[in-house]
């Protein structure tokens, strides 16, 4: 039997003409096409009809993260343009605390045109909330081969870093759109339920939802839960190795309330994840809880889910036991929210624990997201994608959607 690490990425390739990549969203979010894969059968509808297509006993789980204006541009005295792309906070390391800082903070960043910025401090002055503020950026030690620690400071302590990003920053849209960010993207590249800032890419399966769709779901009696996974730039990182063993998954930070954990533990409904980010969060919860079942005194750092952890041995804990262990972990520490991280990779051969269905867009060829889809519906992903290509579905972030019910 093939080990998951030995999966060849060229087996998950398909032709995607550039004209099939949606460069802009539709004028109305829920007017997008919806491919339905149910019990091995493929059909199509429109996203506004999602409530009618979901099983009556469904429970939707959405990622409420909000994309930040993470791209900052500075110009050196020489005229060189330097781009700093904020990835994650380092000091303070908590997202909320970092956004609320009023004097300075350190972030892990990507730096564009790095060869033009060897030393020195970059500065830029703008009006923020009616006050003139100068933002400075200084390079610290390298974090790894690709990213850098950047210390930000500013000369007005009445202004938060969140306000600075809003004023100085640019919303990062996917590189494969091959266009500059436009003012409209500030609204269309956010889900209507996004409210926890921290992502540098949108959980795009949620972009199709509208208040009208949620109202129809409520009328049908389909409940919704929210959790948070801050999507990193690594979500666009291509698989360059021949086998998946050579691909390193990026770390993503999650936050799940005790209330959501309790609802998941007590639910007998069919759990439908809205997007691959919700999938990775939900399935990571199982492995965090499993760690606690075997070691109730495990510290927070031991709960981080490593890339290949799900493939080490046979699961010996039920999903409910795992979720209850997480709730107990919070209660013993008087916490109301689980905050942790995951590097989980979900590929064919994965054993599912919590997720029983998926709403997701159509993903890039040779991507870990396509592998996740295949892990859920098997080799039938070929038929799903062939159907979408043959029936004028729009692909990737601003494209159409699918409801996968294996």
N, C-alpha and C positions, 0 to 999 in steps of 0.2 A: 504493500500500500504506500502511495506517494506521501512523503512528509510535506506539510504545508510550506516549509522553507524551500523545497525543491520545485515549487511551481514556477514555470517559465512565463515571464511577462508577455512574450510574443504570442502566447495562446489567448491573450485578452486584448487583442488588437482588432480594429475595424476601421473602414474608410470613413472619415468625417470631413467632407468638403467644407471649406471656409464659409461658404454661403449658407450652410445649415446652422452655423453658430449664431445665436441671437445676439445682435450687438446692442439692442435696446429692448426694454420690456414692452408688452402690449399696453395700450392706454388704460385698460381695466384689468386688474390683477387676475380676477377669477374667470376671465374670458379665455384663458390659456387652455390648450388641449390637455386632456387627461387620458393616458393609456391605462387600461385596467387589465391586470394579469391576475386571474382568479381560477384556482383549481386547474391550472394548466391551459386555460383558455385566454385568448387575447381579444380585447375589444377597445373601442375608444369612445370618449365622451368629452364633456367640458368640465373644468374644475368646479364651476358653480354647482354642479350636480354631485359633488363629493359626498354630501350627507346621505344622499339616496343610495350611493354605491357601497358605503361602509357597512359592515355587519352591525346589526342592532346592538350587539354586546361589546362594541368597540370602546376603547379608552385611548384618546389621543395624548401623546406626550410631545411637547414643543420646547425648543431651545429659545429662551427669551433674551439671548445676548444681543447687544447693539454694537454696530461697527463704529469704531472711533475714526477721527480724521488723523490717521497715523502718519501721513507723509508730511515731513517738514522740509522746507527749502531755504537754504542760506546761500548768500553769495559772498565769496571772499573779496578782499580788496583788489585782488588780481583779476576779478571778474569771473572766476571759476564758480560754477553752480554745484553745490553739494546737496544731495538729498539724504535725509535721515528718516528711516522707516522704523517707527517704534513698534517693537514686537511684544515685549512683556516687561513689567516693572521688576526692578531688582532691589531698590532701596527707596522707600519701603516696598516690600515684595508683594503686598496686598494691593489688588487693583483699586479698590475703593479708597484706601488710604493714600495711594499715590495720586489719584485724581484730585483728592482734597488737599494735597500739600500746597503750601503758599510761599515757599521759599526756594525749594530745590528738590530734585529727585534724580534717581539713576535708572535708566532703562537699557535693556538689551535691544540692540538695533541693527538693522542692515544699513550700510552706508554706500550711497552711489557716488561715483567719481572719487573714490577713496585716495587714489594716487595723487590727487591735487590737494589733499588735506593731511599732511604729515604731522604737523603740530599746530598749536595755537588754538585760540578760542573763536568760534563763530558767533556772530551777533546779528540780530534783526530786530527792528523796532516797528511796532504797530500800535494802533489804538484798540484797547480791549475794554469793553464795558465803559466807554467814555473816558478811559485813562490811558495815557501813553505808557507802554511797557516795552522794555528791551529784554528779549529772550537770548540767553547765551547757551552754547553747546560746547562741551569739552570732551575729548576722547580720554577714556581710562584704559585699563589693561584690556587686551583682547579676551573675549569670552570663549570663542572657539575659532575655527578656521574661517567661518563665514560671518559671524556677528561680532559686535563690539559693545562695550559698556560706554554709554554716553551719559555724562552728568549735565543735567539741565538746571539753570538757575535764572532768576529774573529779578528785576529791581523794584517790584511793587508787591509787597507781601499781602496786599488785600486781594490779590488775584490768584485763583486756583489753577493747577496744571490743566484741569478739565477745560477751564475757560480759555487757556492758552492754546490748547489743541483745537478748540472750536474756532479761534480767531486765526491762528497761524497755519493750521493743518489742512490737508487735502484728503478727501475720502479715497481710500485705495480700492479701485475696481479691478477685476481680474485681468491679468496681463494678456490673456488670449482675446480680449475684446479689441485690442490694437487701436485704442482711441484714448483721448484724454478724458479725465473726469469732468462731467458737466454738472451744472447746478441741479438739474432734475434727479441726478443719481443720489443726492443727499436724502431724497425721500424714497425713490423707487428701489434703492439698494438696501433698504431696511424693511424688516417685517413690521406689520402693523402692531404687533405685540412686543416689539423689542424695547427693553427698558433697563438692561443691565450692561453698562458700557464695558468694552474690553476686547472685542474681536477686531481683527484686521481683514476679515472676509465674512460675508453674510452666510447664515445658514439658509441657503437659497430655496430649499423645498418649502419654506414658510412664506416665501414672497408672494405666493398665489392666494393666500388667505385674505379675506375681506371681512368687515363686520357683518355683512349679510350672510356669508358662509358660516360664521360662528353662531349667528342667530338661528340659522337652520339646524345646525348641529345641536344646539341647546334644545330646540323644539323637538328634535328626535330623541332627546335624552342621552346623547353621547357626551360624556364629560371630558374635560381637558385638564391636564396637569402641565406645569412648567418646571423646567430645570435650566441650568446654565452651563454651557461649555463655550469658553472663549476660543474662537477659531483662529488658528495661527496661519502664518504665511506658508507653512509647510504643507497646507492642504493642496497647494498648486505644485508641489515638488514632484517632478516626474520620476518614475522608476527607471533608473539608468542601468541597473545591473540585469544580467540575463535571468537570474532567479531572484525570488523575493527575499531570500536569505541575505542578499547584499543591500537591501533597502533599509535605511534607518528611519523609523517613524519619529515624528516630532512630538514634543510634550505639549499637551493641552490641559488647561486648568478648568476644573469643574466645581460647581457649587450646587448642592441639592438640599432643600429644606427638610426638616424633620417631618413636616406635614406631608410633603410629597412622598417621602420614604414610607410613611405610615399608610398613605392611600395606595401605594403600589403593593405593599405587603398584604393588605386586606382585600385587594381587588380580585374578583373572579372573572373580570372582563378580558377581552382580547386586546393586548397592548399593541397599539399601532404607533410607531415612531415617526415623527415628522422630521425627516432628514437624517442623513448619515451621522451628523453630530449628536443627535438625540440617541441614535443607536449606540454609538461608542460610549456615551455616558451611561446609558442603562445597562449595557452589558459589562461595563467596568464596575458598576455597583456590585454586581454579583461577585466578582473576584475580590473586591475590597471586603465584602462581607464574609466571603469564604476564608480570607486571611484571619479575620477576627474570630470566626468559629473555632479555628485551630489554635489561635493565640489571642485570647481576649484582651491581653495587656499590650498588644502591638501598638507602637507609637505611630503618629501620623505619617512619618516618612515611609513606614513599612506598608502603608495602604496604597501607595502609588502603583498603578498597574503597569508592568513592564510589557514590552512588545510581544514576546512569545509566551508569556505566562499562561494564557488560556490553553496552550498545547502541551503543557507539562503535566502528564498524568490524567487520570479519569476524575471528573468532578464528583465529589462525594458529599455535597451539601445541596439542599434544595434551594430554589430561588427565595422562597419565603424565609427559610432559616438565615440565608445571607442578609436579607433586608432587615430582619429583626435584630441581627447582630450589629448592624450599622446603627439602628435606633438605640440599642442598648449602649453602644459606644458613645453616642451623643449625650444620652441621659446621664451616664456616669461622669461626664465632664461638664454637665450643665450647658450644653451647646444646643442651639436651635437650627444649625446648618452644618452640613458636611462639606468641607472645602478640601480638595485634594487635586491630583493630577493623573493623567493617563497617557500611555504610549501604545495602547492596544492596537493591534492590527487584526482585522477580521477578513479571513480569506477562505476559499473552499476547504472544507474539512473542519471548520469551526462548529462547535456544538452550542446551539442557541439556548439561552436560559430565561430571558425576560421578554424580548421582542418577538412578536408573532405576525407582524406585518409592517410595511414601510411605504411612506409617501416620499418620493424622491425625484429629482430632475434626471436628465440624461447626462452621463459623465464622460469625461475624456477617455479616449483609448489608452490602454496600457497604464491605467491609474489604479491606486489602491481602492478608490471608491467603486470602480467597476468590479474589482475583486470582491468587495463587500456585497454588492448586488448578486454576484454569482454564488457567494456563500449562502445567500438566502433562497435563491430560486434555481441554483444549479446551472447546468449548461443551457437551460432554456433562455438565459440572458441573450444568446445569439438571436433567437427568434423575436424576443422583445425589441432588440435594437434594430433588427432587420425590418420589423414592422414599422417602427418609428421613422426610419429612413425612407421607407417606401410610401408612407402616408403623410409626409410633409410636417412632421413634428419638428419643433425648434429645439436646439440642443444647448446644454451648459447653463450657466448661472441665470441668464435672463430668458431661458427657453421654457419649454413645456414640462409637464409633470407626469408622473406615473404612480399608480397605486398597486403595490405588489402584495398579493395575498396567497402565499404558497399553500 
